[in-house]
Amino acid sequence: MEDKTIRLQLSETKKEKPNSDQLIFGRAFTDHMFVMDYSDPLGWHNASIVPYQPLMIDPSAMIFHYGQSVFEGLKAFRTADGEVQLFRPQKNFERLNLSSDRLCIPPIDEEFALKAIKQLVTVDKEWVPDAEGTSLYIRPFIISTEPYLGVAPSRHYKFIVILSPVGAYYKEGINPVKIAVENKYVRAVKGGTGEAKTGGNYAASLKAQEDVSKEGFAQVLWLDGVEQKYVEEVGSMNVFFKIGGEVVTPKLNGSILAGVTRNSVIELLKHWGIPVSERRISMEELYQAHQDGLLEEAFGSGTAAVISPIGQLTWDGKDMVINGGNTGEISQKVYDTITGIQYGKVEDPFNWIVKVEAKSAVKH
Amino acid sequence: MEDKTIRLQLSETKKEKPNSDQLIFGRAFTDHMFVMDYSDPLGWHNASIVPYQPLMIDPSAMIFHYGQSVFEGLKAFRTADGEVQLFRPQKNFERLNLSSDRLCIPPIDEEFALKAIKQLVTVDKEWVPDAEGTSLYIRPFIISTEPYLGVAPSRHYKFIVILSPVGAYYKEGINPVKIAVENKYVRAVKGGTGEAKTGGNYAASLKAQEDVSKEGFAQVLWLDGVEQKYVEEVGSMNVFFKIGGEVVTPKLNGSILAGVTRNSVIELLKHWGIPVSERRISMEELYQAHQDGLLEEAFGSGTAAVISPIGQLTWDGKDMVINGGNTGEISQKVYDTITGIQYGKVEDPFNWIVKVEAKSAVKH
């Protein structure tokens, strides 16, 4: 039987909190973190909330050599009445376990993990910012820590959750970006790790991003690794297009990450009765639709931005300006609704919200 | 100007050395390690040999999330007269920088890195075992350490070298293994990170290896990620076949690692006048050659095993026994020659050997 108590060791000092208008994604961290160990045959044990602190890890630990790791990203939002709530956290832990399976990492108890992040966020609840568009980013991750250089699944792991207060993604309203279609580098391929949220996929993406940044593009649009013809993702987001009144997004094929926001967008569109389908989409089809005046909107979806409208897509030197470079109607509506649900301003017909149950007594 | 002095802090205690007949690859580490830091704009600095110790790294460091890392593997050998020598170490640092370029990691000074490992091996020279077939494994690696959750190249790194005494790969003579051709999972694809020695490639390989181990296979043979028709690597080694008198190995195509042993095998075969070519090899061709009695030998090449003969290849349920399941003549000759050069028993016409210049005063 695994021990399911969470030991609590509070920090003796408290860090100064950054101003909510100076928050930069992923730079500042709260006073505490959650840590749990795995070893063979003990299983997951020693769940603790401890002061945020450096990890002491042997230089031969597998994470430093063979990249066996998985992670998740979600947010806690402060509502107008001071409550703190999460958006579909169960989906994140469900996906964490799917990622872990691909990476030969033992599964965690999803319910217990949810309890752990609720408790951690409660301990650091003063860190959940309340300015418009701000939130507390939650980063659960698992790393392989066995001190062994053999190429084999590790027998020791750490499951850690850290928290970072983040500013509004859009300081001056939702803003379309220019995207370059990537023809040289590939993010993932069928049979690879593309549908797992693991470090290697992100490491593989850095070079392409660096190259297109120099040319003034915000992100790359990734094509499939087999034929380099079909759309997969945009940057580290899923991607949607509105073509002749229908919203389409690439079908999950093994090399595409099953985004929680992606799923939420699809459910919302269905709820509204807007035609939406998941299928294979070629660049040729997008280009033809654009030529025919049928490529009406394009946007990325992800936890950080929620919705990131694409104002221009550049493919083999051909610029496709979409919706006059402006945010489309559906992009805006989906953005407003999802963020509205997240901050408790809009009704939540899907039961997506999970309360942290920590009514803040702190004055803002 | 980067500071190129190496600070030396010797360990106050010395660990007990494992017996040379009980050495397990990558489990025991020596008394010291080399560490060097990188930060923007300082560059690489603070080169030190320090006692082997855990790393203190912030939990938000990029290595734990986005897998930005590279590594190398080489060995130090003790000759009959007690000298310690390296095998083609320049190739490893050349490749490390190529890997780093793909992963957006700043390059290191290859000459300085060689100086550093020579000095480190000299400090721990008593750890270089002298029993038949044993050696000191050298693992240089670079990890991204900036405490930041944004997906972007890190601005802080650590270059570390650790040492591990390793036993003979073959305890009872070179030994052919059974290999399964992998049809489901893919290690790498054109446009991906396959030609870089980075953690993600190894993380991606674990699941396939785990699956075939259960069926009694030693390793998988990886096919290309595009068509899953063409041979790429075997386990974490390069692969060679002797077909009708000619030795062939897959051509470096961007998704195959440019192995130092691979290159040494090719140079040796050319030196001997044995026909060798680098080209695309399909499974269909191998199967046909086997049917025609022309698939004479097959072997993997890598730092750990040097040569690993393949006695059986299983593809889609079809077993191909190669050379009656025995080690082939060329496999054996290449193995004997490379290991002979490494241990100073055979003449080195290629200048592959680099002396550590630490004539051991230690009695064995």
Interface residues (C-beta under 8 A of the other chain):
Chain A: F25 G26 R27 F29 M33 Y52 Q53 P54 L55 M56 I57 D58 P59 S60 I63 F64 H65 Y66 G67 Q68 S69 F71 R102 L103 C104 Y137 R139 F141 I143 P147 Y148 L149 G150 V151 A152 P153 I160 I162 S164 K184 Y185 V186 R187 A188 V189 K190 G191 G192 T193 T198 G199 G200 N201 Y202 A203 A204 S205 L206 K207 Q209 E210 G225 V226 E227 Q228 G235 S236
Chain B: F25 G26 R27 F29 M33 Y52 Q53 P54 L55 M56 I57 D58 P59 S60 I63 F64 H65 Y66 G67 Q68 S69 F71 R102 L103 C104 Y137 R139 F141 I143 P147 Y148 L149 G150 V151 A152 P153 I160 I162 S164 K184 Y185 V186 R187 A188 V189 K190 G191 G192 T193 T198 G199 G200 N201 Y202 A203 A204 S205 L206 K207 Q209 E210 G225 V226 E227 Q228 G235 S236
